[in-house]
């Protein structure tokens, strides 16, 4: 990734957070692509589990989830924790009623075997 891109992304996300009246509690930069062990993202999820954050703001969905299954699982966990999720460049905002409807659609579109294993 172009090193000039990271500061631009960070600035745009901070400006967005400021417009929404949010305080940035934690900023995560995970540069390694395709990593299976995403320890930095896990620290962010741990902060969500401890209720230290209210919203996760990412530049793009592929910066958060490396696969559809991973993306859906972590978005569902954040929803259960009461933590919002916003992808800036895709204009996806799960903190709004319209965004919540999209999240409901994604959960319904999961294969039934995935949903039943969660309920086991």
N, C-alpha and C positions, 0 to 999 in steps of 0.2 A: 504494500500500500504506500502510496505517495505520502511522505512525511508532512507535506503541507496540507494534506487533506484532513488529518486528525485535528489540527488546531481550528480549521474552518468548521468541521463538524461540531466540535466542542463549543465553539462560539455560538453557532446557530442553535444548539440545544439549550445553552444557557440563556440566550435571548428569548427563546420560546418559554422556558420555565419562568423567566421574569415576567413576561406578558401574562402568564396564567396566575401570577402571584405565588408561585412555588419557591421554596427555599431549597437549594441544592444541598442535600445531606451527604451525598456520596457520589463520586465520579469514578467510573471504571473505564480503563482502556485495556482492551484485550486485543493484542496485535496478531498473535499467532493464528493463522487460519487453519481450519480443519482439525483442531485439537480435540481429542476425545475427552480428555480430562480438562474441564474448563474451571479451574480452581477460582479464578477471579469472579466468574459469574456465580459460582457456588457461594462465595462470600456475600454477594449481593442478595442471593436467595435467602441466606441465613439472616441477613438484616431484615428482610421482609418477614421471615418467620418470627423474629423478635419484635415485630411491629415498629421498627425503627424508621421505616420509609412508608410513604403512602402511594407513590407512583414510580414506575420504572419507565424511563424515557430512553428510547433507542433511536439511532439514526435510521436504520432499516431493519426489517424483520430478520434478514439473514445474519445480522449482527447479534441477534439474540438466540435464535434456534437454528441449529445446523441441519435439521431434518424436520419434516412436517410433524412426525410423531413427537419429537423433542419439543418443538414449538407449542403444539397443542397441550402437551403434558404440563409444561411450565406455565403457560397462560392459565390453565385450569387451576393449578396450584395457587397462582397469584390471586385469581378470582376468589378462591376459598379463603384466602388470607385477608381479603378485603383490600388488596393492593391493586391500584389501577395500572394500565399499560398503555403507552403511546409510542407509535412508530412515526417519527416525524416526517420522513419523505414519502411514506405511503398514505399519509393523512388518516391513519388508523388510530382512533382514540377510544379505548375501551372504558374510559371514565364517563362517557356520554351515554344517554339512552340508546342512540343509534349504534354505538360501538358495542354495547351490551347485547343488542340483538344479533350482531355479527358473531359474537362469541357463542351465543346460544346455537346459532346455525352450525358453527364449527363443531361444537360438542355433539350435535345431532348427526353430523356427517361422519363421525368416527365409526369404524366397523363395530358391530355389536359385540364381537369378541373382546375388543379393547375396553368397551364400557362395562361388560360383565366382569372382567377381571378386576376392575377397580372396585366393584361392589362386593367382591368375594371376601 
